[in-house]
Amino acid sequence: MLYSIKRTATRLWSDQSGASLLEYSILVGLITAGVIGSVMAVATWTNTRWTNLNSVLQGTGKGG
């Protein structure tokens, strides 16, 4: 029994297939965070532009 546990632990310790999965998962996480950050920045910029446009149109009497 102890030999079987030791052999399984040694096999799992030398297995590298999970390492690449972890690396790809971290990479996907970083890319996702970058995309979310970019979308939020564009949304903020767009909201500011629309707000400014609305203020200008209301100031000229042509807005809603």
Secondary structure as GFF3:
##gff-version 3
##sequence-region A 1 64
A	DSSP	alpha_helix	2	14	.	.	.	ID=ss1
A	DSSP	alpha_helix	17	59	.	.	.	ID=ss2
###
